[in-house]
């Protein structure tokens, strides 16, 4: 497996698609949007897709980030939202 340096792959500032998979529950989209907004302020309206059985939801945000530390902090904090299972 080849190792790479994210700072060499990403050219900041850049736009990324921040995806979150979570247990579906009332208001989770707004809670995740609040976290994203703290790290990359903007007026977010995520796209969402429900799982076949309606138990999970996928949220996608197009986010402009300024540096690697901002990206890392956003990924780390989103896991504090109850029900978040995975990020991409």
Secondary structure, 3 states (H helix, E strand, C coil): CCCCCHHHHCCCCEEEEEEEEEECCCCHHHHHHHHHHHHCCCCCCCEEEECCCCCEEEEEEEEEECCHHHHHHHHHHHCCCCCEEEEC
